[in-house]
Amino acid sequence: MRDLRLKDVSFSYPGGFLAVDHINMEIKAGDNVAIVGQNGAGKTTTVKMMNGLLRPTGGDVLIGDKNTKDYTTAQISRIVGYVFQNPDDQIFHATVESEVRFGPKTLKLSKEEEDKRVEEALALTGMDKFKDENPLNLPLSTRKFVTIAAVVAMGTEILIFDEPTAGQDMAGNKRLSEILKLLHAQGKTVITISHDMEFVAANFEKVIVMAKKKIVRTGTPREIFWDLETLEKAMLKQPYVSRVLGALHIDGDIISIEDAVEGILNR
């Protein structure tokens, strides 16, 4: 398993627009990390440099001892899987099963290993019951799980999820939580961009806050969501339960329902 490091990384799009400005980041193998910040903070550009979809215009992105500048996107994608925010940017097969099978097939695995990966990914995401469906006929929230299954089936050691909760209901978010926890338990490195602070507080051990193309703070969810200065700088809100209990003047740096119940009982 490999650590992921960004060393003095910047990125400018054609035309000169600076999207990421001299950032340094280290994500250890097996970390479970959320990257948060408002639109335009540089989050998606940053994670796309982690799997070679974009190449830094300054600095280096290192996956273990591999510099992404020295490898093709296809080579990097065997180590770092990426689930796009919009599943329609990723789907191009006529059935759910063929979509999930495409990645493992390119790895030239044995038929037994290929079948195993496909079956496990479909079961993990709940897409086994849709395996013969055209993914484009499924609702957007379900199509997202098709693309998650396709990336999971690749067996990469690092997985990146770009806004997986967008468009999901409570059941979808619960399934996402279960998937992320299982991948983390398997020793995978999980990196997720999210605007859903409740989801972040409940599911991640480490939070990286970005604002104005830079990293402004890294910490645990409790550290981040009670650092009001950092939240203001990044134009983020605390989880709803934190705001409610704060308004009631119940102390304890509360970020979850469980924290809230304990805080209320103690009071």
Residue, then its C-alpha position, 0 to 999 in steps of 0.5 A: m500500500r502506498d502513501l499519496r503526497l502532493k508537493d508544492v502542487s499548482f494547476s492552471y487551466p489553458g488560458g491561465f486560470l489558476a485552480v490550485d495554488h502551491i498546496n502540500m498534502e499527505i494522505k497515508a495508505g489506508d486513510n479515510v479522508a474527506i476534502v471539503g470547501q465551497n465551489g471553486a476552492g480547487k477540490t476536484t482539480t486536486v483529486k483529478m491530479m491524484n489519478g492522472l486525469l490532470r497533470p500539475t503545472g507545478g510541483d509533484v504528485l507522488i503515489g508511493d515512489k511513482n511520480t504521476k508525470d512519468y506514467t499514463t493515466a491508464q497506468i495510474s488508474r490501476i492504482v487510483g480509482y476515480v468515481f466522477q460526480n456525474p455518472d453519465d461521464q463514466i457510463f458507456h456500456a449497454t448493461v450494468e454488468s458489462e459496465v462493471r466488467f469492463g475494467p477487470k477485463t482490461l486487466k487480463l485477469s483469469k475468468e474466475e477472478e474477473d467474475k469474482r470481482v464483478e459479483e462482489a462489486l455488484a453485491l456491495t453496491g446493491m446493483d446485482k438486481f439491476k445487472d441486466e438493465n441499461p444503466l442509462n435507464l436507471p435513476l441518477s442516484t442509482r447510476k452513481f452506484v453503477t459507477i462505484a461498482a465499476v471502480v470497486a471492481m478494478g481493485t485499486e488500493i486508492l479510491i476517490f469519490d467526487e460528491p457521491t451524496a449529491g442526489q441521494d436520499m437517506a437510504g442512498n447515503k446509508r448505503l454509501s456509508e456502508i460501502l465506504k466503511l467496508l472499503h476502509a476496513q479492507g485497508k483501502t485509501v478512501i478520499t471523498i469530496s463532499h458538501d454534506m457536512e453531516f455525511v463528513a462528520a459521520n464517516f471520515e477520520k480526517v478532513i482537509v479544508m480547501a478555500k481559495k485554491k489552497i489548503v487552510r486546515t487539516g484535522t479530525p471532524r471534531e477539530i474542523f467543525w468546531d474551528l469556527e474561524t476556519l469554517e468562516k474562511a472556507m464559507l462552510k457550516q457546522p453539521y446541523v446538530s452542532r449548530v442546534l446544540g451550540a444555540l442551546h449552549i450545550d458544550g462538548d464540541i458536538i458533531s453527531i446525534e450520539d454526541a448530542v444525546e450524551g450532551i443533553l443527558n449530562r446537562 
